[in-house]
Amino acid sequence: MKSHSVLRFWVSRRLWLCALAVLMRPEIAAAHDTWLVPEKFRPEPGERVRVRLVTSESFPEGESAVVPARIAQFFLRTASSREAVTGYRVEGVDLVADVAARSLPAVLVAETLPRDFVLEPQVFNEYLRAEELEAVIAARARRGETHHPGRERYRKIAKALLCAGGDAASPPGAGQPPSVVPQGLWLEIVPTRDLCGIRAGETVSFQVLFEGRPLGGVRLAAGYAGVTGHRYPVWLVTDARGMATVRLDRPGAWFVRTLHMIAARDAGESDWESAFSTYTFEVQPAGENREGSEAEENPAEAARALLEMQVEAWNRGDLAGFMTGYWDSPELTFAGAQGITRGWAAVHERFARNYPDRPAMGRLTFSDLEITVLSSSAVLVLGRWQLEREADRPGGVFTIVVRRLAGGWRIVHDHTSTVR
């Protein structure tokens, strides 16, 4: 009898240890993601669409609902307006809302309030390793906290893109698509091209912004329906400009996600603060006919829309958004009083150095635009620029060459002069 009891003890102990090992696998230790998942990504304008805010490890299914009281903001952004989403409620394991965009495309945004939690040292360390947060691991080691509980304040930020039903891309002359415009979030993912026209087999560059600035050296993951347990088919690191390029190899619903953690900035209960940010969208099958194709696009209107986007980004202090109007290439050229600058990164650095904050940026206007269409894919623009600042009103003239590239219309050459 005693030998049977001992045997049962060791079998039970072995099963318990196996279960613990499963629970402590990196993909289990990693945190759940939160996504916005509309019942259809391509509704008709004004059509009511049911949208789920999903929290789980299995895209796009839900496991636990975000309670309404935790929502910090929930809104729908179109090219011309921002509307609050109301009436959201818990249904089963999801937070659910009904939205109707009067114009499309539109971006849905949901963000939760920060929340504090504490994890035991081993669990927190496994979580950091699973997310490859090496800087946090090293900082905890330097501070002698490796064997201390992890005290973290986190928030969830989710975006989803709604496109016009039946259209493969945003309509010509519609201005800068909302999908490529930053929404001013603490941590967000911004594609560099219109996702409404994306098709299976194509690639897209995404930029990660932290407090409006490019965030390099962070993990960007991507996946599609059926991805489970943080087994991401795409697992990249952003470059110095916060960029990573993803190949979308199949049609259907996709997501991209990132996580960023920093030392807590206040003297509260948490040592670290973080945000999980996701972006969901639909990829069209390859080879379908495209309505509103690039061949039908008006080059002059496209160039004008690009400049309007840059003005809007500049005037909200969003230098990263302003820079999306330039060709992301070492061959980009910018000529000015400081000489010729070559390459996107160097041009970005030049702007950041000369306009380090909102007072220096002032309020920008472009005027007296003369737009000459050189071809179906190239435009020459002459115009005047003016800054309104508290201490002065600098201004001058500019000449830019805008070309239609794989990622859309971009400035490939800019010659800007100050007129005193």
C-alpha positions as CSV (number, residue, x, y, z in Angstrom):
1,M,0.0,0.0,0.0
2,K,2.8,2.4,0.9
3,S,4.5,1.8,-2.5
4,H,1.2,2.6,-4.3
5,S,0.9,5.8,-2.3
6,V,4.5,6.8,-3.2
7,L,3.9,6.0,-6.9
8,R,0.7,8.1,-6.9
9,F,2.7,10.9,-5.3
10,W,5.4,10.9,-7.9
11,V,2.9,10.6,-10.8
12,S,0.9,13.6,-9.4
13,R,4.1,15.6,-8.8
14,R,5.3,14.8,-12.4
15,L,2.0,15.9,-13.9
16,W,2.0,19.1,-11.8
17,L,5.5,19.9,-13.0
18,C,4.6,19.3,-16.6
19,A,1.6,21.5,-16.3
20,L,3.8,24.2,-14.7
21,A,6.3,23.9,-17.5
22,V,3.5,24.4,-20.1
23,L,2.3,27.5,-18.3
24,M,5.8,28.9,-18.2
25,R,6.5,28.6,-21.9
26,P,7.4,32.0,-23.4
27,E,4.3,32.2,-25.6
28,I,2.1,31.6,-22.5
29,A,4.2,34.0,-20.3
30,A,3.7,36.8,-22.9
31,A,0.7,39.1,-22.5
32,H,-2.5,38.9,-24.5
33,D,-3.0,41.3,-27.4
34,T,-6.1,43.4,-27.9
35,W,-7.5,44.0,-31.5
36,L,-10.3,45.8,-33.1
37,V,-12.1,43.3,-35.3
38,P,-15.0,44.6,-37.5
39,E,-17.5,42.1,-38.9
40,K,-16.6,43.4,-42.3
41,F,-13.6,45.5,-43.3
42,R,-15.3,46.9,-46.5
43,P,-18.8,48.2,-45.7
44,E,-20.7,50.7,-47.7
45,P,-20.7,54.4,-46.6
46,G,-23.2,54.8,-43.7
47,E,-23.6,51.0,-43.3
48,R,-23.8,50.0,-39.6
49,V,-21.0,47.6,-38.7
50,R,-20.5,45.5,-35.5
51,V,-17.0,45.9,-34.2
52,R,-15.5,43.7,-31.4
53,L,-12.6,44.8,-29.2
54,V,-10.9,41.4,-28.8
55,T,-8.4,40.4,-26.1
56,S,-6.8,37.0,-26.5
57,E,-3.9,35.0,-27.8
58,S,-5.8,33.7,-30.8
59,F,-6.5,36.2,-33.6
60,P,-9.3,37.1,-34.1
61,E,-11.2,35.2,-31.4
62,G,-11.8,36.7,-27.9
63,E,-11.0,35.3,-24.5
64,S,-11.9,38.1,-22.1
65,A,-13.8,41.4,-22.4
66,V,-12.5,44.9,-21.7
67,V,-15.0,46.4,-19.4
68,P,-16.5,49.7,-20.6
69,A,-15.2,51.7,-17.6
70,R,-11.6,51.0,-18.8
71,I,-12.1,52.7,-22.2
72,A,-10.1,56.0,-22.3
73,Q,-11.1,56.9,-25.8
74,F,-13.0,55.2,-28.7
75,F,-13.4,57.1,-32.0
76,L,-13.8,56.9,-35.7
77,R,-11.5,59.0,-37.9
78,T,-12.3,59.8,-41.5
79,A,-10.4,62.2,-43.9
80,S,-12.5,65.1,-42.7
81,S,-13.8,64.3,-39.2
82,R,-13.4,62.5,-35.9
83,E,-16.5,61.0,-34.3
84,A,-16.7,59.4,-30.8
85,V,-17.9,55.8,-30.7
86,T,-20.6,55.4,-28.0
87,G,-22.9,52.7,-26.8
88,Y,-20.2,50.0,-26.5
89,R,-21.0,47.1,-24.2
90,V,-19.9,43.7,-23.1
91,E,-21.3,40.7,-25.0
92,G,-19.8,37.4,-23.9
93,V,-16.0,37.7,-24.1
94,D,-15.9,40.8,-26.2
95,L,-16.5,44.5,-25.9
96,V,-18.8,45.4,-28.8
97,A,-19.8,48.6,-30.6
98,D,-21.8,49.5,-33.6
99,V,-20.3,52.0,-36.0
100,A,-21.4,53.7,-39.2
101,A,-18.8,55.7,-41.2
102,R,-20.5,58.3,-43.4
103,S,-17.4,58.5,-45.5
104,L,-14.7,55.9,-46.2
105,P,-12.0,54.9,-45.7
106,A,-11.9,55.4,-41.9
107,V,-9.8,54.4,-39.0
108,L,-11.2,53.0,-35.8
109,V,-9.2,53.7,-32.6
110,A,-9.7,52.3,-29.1
111,E,-7.5,52.9,-26.1
112,T,-7.8,51.7,-22.5
113,L,-6.9,53.5,-19.3
114,P,-3.6,52.6,-17.8
115,R,-3.8,49.7,-15.3
116,D,-1.3,48.4,-12.7
117,F,-0.4,44.8,-12.0
118,V,2.3,42.8,-10.3
119,L,3.9,39.6,-11.5
120,E,6.2,37.2,-9.5
121,P,9.9,37.6,-10.5
122,Q,10.1,34.4,-12.5
123,V,6.9,35.1,-14.4
124,F,7.8,38.7,-15.1
125,N,11.3,37.7,-16.4
126,E,9.7,35.0,-18.7
127,Y,7.3,37.7,-20.0
128,L,10.2,40.1,-20.7
129,R,12.2,37.3,-22.5
130,A,9.2,36.2,-24.6
131,E,8.7,39.8,-25.8
132,E,12.5,40.2,-26.2
133,L,12.6,43.4,-24.0
134,E,16.3,43.1,-23.6
135,A,16.7,46.8,-22.5
136,V,14.3,46.2,-19.6
137,I,16.0,43.0,-18.6
138,A,19.3,44.8,-18.5
139,A,17.9,47.7,-16.6
140,R,16.4,45.4,-14.0
141,A,19.8,43.6,-13.6
142,R,21.6,46.9,-13.2
143,R,19.1,48.0,-10.5
144,G,19.4,44.7,-8.7
145,E,15.7,43.9,-9.4
146,T,16.0,40.7,-11.4
147,H,14.6,38.7,-8.5
148,H,12.0,41.3,-7.5
149,P,8.4,41.2,-8.6
150,G,7.6,43.0,-11.8
151,R,5.3,46.0,-11.2
152,E,4.0,47.4,-14.5
153,R,1.4,49.9,-15.6
154,Y,0.1,49.0,-19.1
155,R,-2.5,50.2,-21.6
156,K,-3.9,48.7,-24.8
157,I,-4.2,50.7,-28.0
158,A,-6.0,49.2,-31.0
159,K,-6.6,50.5,-34.6
160,A,-8.6,49.0,-37.4
161,L,-9.1,50.2,-41.0
162,L,-12.5,50.3,-42.7
163,C,-12.4,50.6,-46.5
164,A,-15.2,51.4,-49.0
165,G,-17.1,48.3,-50.0
166,G,-16.1,47.0,-53.4
167,D,-13.2,49.3,-53.8
168,A,-9.7,48.0,-53.8
169,A,-8.1,51.4,-53.0
170,S,-9.1,54.8,-51.8
171,P,-10.8,56.8,-54.5
172,P,-8.8,59.2,-56.6
173,G,-8.6,62.8,-55.3
174,A,-9.7,61.7,-51.8
175,G,-6.6,63.2,-50.2
176,Q,-4.2,61.5,-47.9
177,P,-5.8,58.2,-46.7
178,P,-6.6,58.1,-43.0
179,S,-4.7,54.8,-42.7
180,V,-1.3,56.6,-43.2
181,V,-2.1,59.5,-40.9
182,P,-0.9,59.2,-37.2
183,Q,-3.6,59.6,-34.7
184,G,-1.5,61.2,-31.9
185,L,-1.5,58.1,-29.7
186,W,1.1,57.2,-27.0
187,L,2.3,54.3,-29.1
188,E,1.0,53.5,-32.5
189,I,1.7,51.8,-35.8
190,V,1.3,53.7,-39.0
191,P,1.5,52.2,-42.5
192,T,3.4,54.2,-45.1
193,R,0.9,53.4,-47.9
194,D,-2.8,53.1,-48.4
195,L,-3.8,49.7,-47.0
196,C,-7.2,49.8,-48.8
197,G,-5.4,48.8,-52.0
198,I,-3.1,46.2,-50.6
199,R,-3.1,42.7,-52.2
200,A,-1.7,39.3,-51.3
201,G,2.0,39.1,-52.2
202,E,2.7,42.8,-51.7
203,T,4.9,44.4,-49.1
204,V,4.1,47.3,-46.7
205,S,6.4,49.3,-44.5
206,F,5.0,50.2,-41.1
207,Q,6.4,52.9,-38.8
208,V,6.2,52.6,-35.0
209,L,5.7,56.0,-33.3
210,F,6.2,56.6,-29.6
211,E,4.8,59.9,-28.4
212,G,4.8,61.0,-32.1
213,R,8.4,60.2,-32.7
214,P,9.9,57.2,-34.7
215,L,10.8,54.3,-32.4
216,G,13.7,52.2,-33.5
217,G,14.8,48.8,-32.1
218,V,11.4,47.5,-31.1
219,R,9.8,44.3,-32.1
220,L,7.0,44.4,-34.7
221,A,5.0,41.3,-35.3
222,A,2.4,40.5,-37.9
223,G,0.0,37.7,-38.4
224,Y,-3.4,36.6,-39.8
225,A,-6.5,34.6,-38.7
226,G,-5.6,31.5,-36.9
227,V,-2.3,32.7,-35.4
228,T,-2.3,31.4,-31.8
229,G,-0.1,31.8,-28.7
230,H,2.3,34.5,-29.9
231,R,3.6,32.2,-32.6
232,Y,3.9,35.1,-35.1
233,P,4.8,34.3,-38.7
234,V,6.4,37.7,-39.0
235,W,8.8,38.9,-36.2
236,L,10.9,42.0,-37.1
237,V,12.9,44.8,-35.5
238,T,12.3,48.4,-36.5
239,D,15.2,50.4,-37.9
240,A,16.4,53.8,-36.7
241,R,13.4,55.4,-38.4
242,G,10.9,53.1,-36.6
243,M,10.3,51.2,-39.9
244,A,9.9,47.5,-40.6
245,T,8.7,46.0,-43.9
246,V,6.1,43.1,-43.9
247,R,5.3,40.8,-46.8
248,L,1.5,40.1,-46.7
249,D,1.5,36.6,-48.3
250,R,-2.2,35.8,-48.2
251,P,-5.6,37.4,-48.4
252,G,-7.9,38.0,-45.4
253,A,-7.7,39.7,-42.0
254,W,-4.2,40.7,-40.8
255,F,-2.8,42.4,-37.8
256,V,0.5,44.0,-36.9
257,R,1.4,44.6,-33.2
258,T,4.2,46.0,-31.0
259,L,4.9,46.5,-27.4
260,H,7.1,49.2,-25.8
261,M,8.1,49.5,-22.1
262,I,9.9,52.3,-20.3
263,A,10.8,53.1,-16.7
264,A,7.8,54.6,-14.9
265,R,7.9,58.4,-15.0
266,D,6.1,59.0,-11.7
267,A,6.4,57.9,-8.1
268,G,3.4,55.6,-8.2
269,E,3.2,51.9,-7.4
270,S,4.6,50.7,-10.7
271,D,8.3,50.6,-11.8
272,W,7.5,50.2,-15.5
273,E,4.9,51.6,-17.9
274,S,4.0,50.0,-21.2
275,A,1.6,50.0,-24.1
276,F,0.5,47.2,-26.5
277,S,-0.4,48.6,-29.9
278,T,-2.2,46.8,-32.8
279,Y,-3.5,47.6,-36.2
280,T,-5.9,45.3,-38.1
281,F,-6.9,45.4,-41.7
282,E,-7.9,43.3,-44.7
283,V,-5.7,42.1,-47.5
284,Q,-7.4,41.6,-50.9
285,P,-6.7,38.5,-53.1
286,A,-4.0,39.0,-55.7
287,G,-5.0,39.7,-59.3
288,E,-8.5,41.2,-58.9
289,N,-9.6,44.1,-61.0
290,R,-9.1,47.4,-59.2
291,E,-11.6,50.2,-59.2
292,G,-10.2,53.6,-58.9
293,S,-6.8,52.4,-60.2
294,E,-3.7,54.5,-60.1
295,A,-4.0,55.0,-63.9
296,E,-7.1,57.1,-63.3
297,E,-5.7,59.2,-60.5
298,N,-5.3,62.9,-61.1
299,P,-1.6,63.7,-60.6
300,A,-2.2,67.4,-59.8
301,E,-4.8,66.6,-57.1
302,A,-2.6,63.9,-55.7
303,A,0.3,66.4,-55.3
304,R,-2.1,69.0,-53.7
305,A,-3.4,66.3,-51.3
306,L,0.1,65.4,-50.3
307,L,1.0,69.0,-49.4
308,E,-2.3,69.4,-47.5
309,M,-1.4,66.3,-45.5
310,Q,2.0,67.8,-44.7
311,V,0.5,71.1,-43.5
312,E,-1.9,69.3,-41.2
313,A,0.9,67.1,-39.8
314,W,3.2,70.1,-39.2
315,N,0.6,72.2,-37.5
316,R,-0.2,69.5,-35.0
317,G,3.5,69.1,-34.2
318,D,3.8,65.8,-36.0
319,L,7.2,65.8,-37.7
320,A,7.0,62.1,-38.3
321,G,3.7,62.5,-40.1
322,F,5.1,65.4,-42.1
323,M,8.1,63.3,-43.2
324,T,5.8,60.5,-44.6
325,G,5.4,62.9,-47.6
326,Y,9.0,62.4,-48.6
327,W,10.5,59.5,-50.5
328,D,11.9,57.0,-48.0
329,S,15.1,56.5,-49.9
330,P,18.8,57.5,-49.8
331,E,18.2,59.1,-53.2
332,L,15.9,61.8,-51.8
333,T,17.4,65.3,-52.2
334,F,16.7,68.5,-50.3
335,A,18.4,71.8,-51.2
336,G,18.4,74.9,-49.0
337,A,20.5,77.5,-47.3
338,Q,22.5,74.8,-45.6
339,G,23.4,73.2,-48.9
340,I,22.2,69.9,-50.3
341,T,21.1,67.1,-48.0
342,R,20.7,63.6,-49.4
343,G,18.7,60.7,-48.0
344,W,15.4,60.5,-46.0
345,A,17.2,60.0,-42.7
346,A,19.4,63.0,-43.2
347,V,16.5,65.2,-44.3
348,H,14.5,64.1,-41.2
349,E,17.5,64.9,-39.0
350,R,17.8,68.4,-40.6
351,F,14.2,69.2,-39.9
352,A,14.4,67.8,-36.3
353,R,17.5,69.9,-35.7
354,N,16.1,73.2,-37.1
355,Y,12.6,72.7,-35.6
356,P,13.0,70.9,-32.3
357,D,9.7,71.7,-30.7
358,R,6.2,73.2,-31.3
359,P,7.2,76.9,-30.8
360,A,10.0,76.5,-33.4
361,M,7.6,74.8,-35.8
362,G,5.0,77.5,-35.6
363,R,2.0,77.3,-37.9
364,L,2.7,76.5,-41.6
365,T,0.9,77.6,-44.7
366,F,1.5,77.0,-48.4
367,S,0.2,79.4,-51.0
368,D,0.4,80.5,-54.6
369,L,0.8,76.9,-55.8
370,E,1.7,76.4,-59.4
371,I,1.3,72.7,-60.3
372,T,2.6,71.4,-63.6
373,V,1.9,67.8,-64.5
374,L,5.0,66.4,-66.2
375,S,3.6,62.9,-66.8
376,S,1.0,60.5,-65.3
377,S,3.5,59.8,-62.5
378,A,5.4,63.0,-62.0
379,V,4.4,66.6,-61.0
380,L,6.4,69.8,-60.5
381,V,5.1,72.2,-57.8
382,L,6.2,75.8,-57.2
383,G,4.8,77.7,-54.2
384,R,5.3,79.9,-51.2
385,W,5.7,78.8,-47.6
386,Q,5.1,80.8,-44.4
387,L,5.6,80.1,-40.7
388,E,3.7,82.0,-38.1
389,R,5.7,82.0,-34.8
390,E,5.5,84.1,-31.7
391,A,8.7,85.9,-32.4
392,D,8.9,86.0,-36.2
393,R,7.3,85.1,-39.5
394,P,9.9,83.4,-41.7
395,G,8.8,82.5,-45.2
396,G,10.1,81.9,-48.7
397,V,9.6,79.9,-51.9
398,F,9.9,76.2,-52.8
399,T,10.1,73.9,-55.8
400,I,9.3,70.2,-55.4
401,V,9.2,67.2,-57.6
402,V,6.5,64.7,-56.7
403,R,6.4,61.2,-58.2
404,R,4.1,58.3,-57.9
405,L,6.1,55.4,-56.4
406,A,5.2,51.9,-55.2
407,G,4.1,53.4,-51.8
408,G,2.1,56.2,-53.3
409,W,2.9,59.9,-54.2
410,R,6.0,61.2,-52.6
411,I,8.4,64.2,-52.8
412,V,11.6,63.1,-54.4
413,H,13.3,66.5,-54.6
414,D,12.7,69.7,-52.5
415,H,14.4,73.0,-53.1
416,T,13.3,75.5,-50.4
417,S,14.6,79.0,-50.0
418,T,14.0,81.8,-47.4
419,V,13.0,85.2,-48.8
420,R,13.8,88.0,-46.4
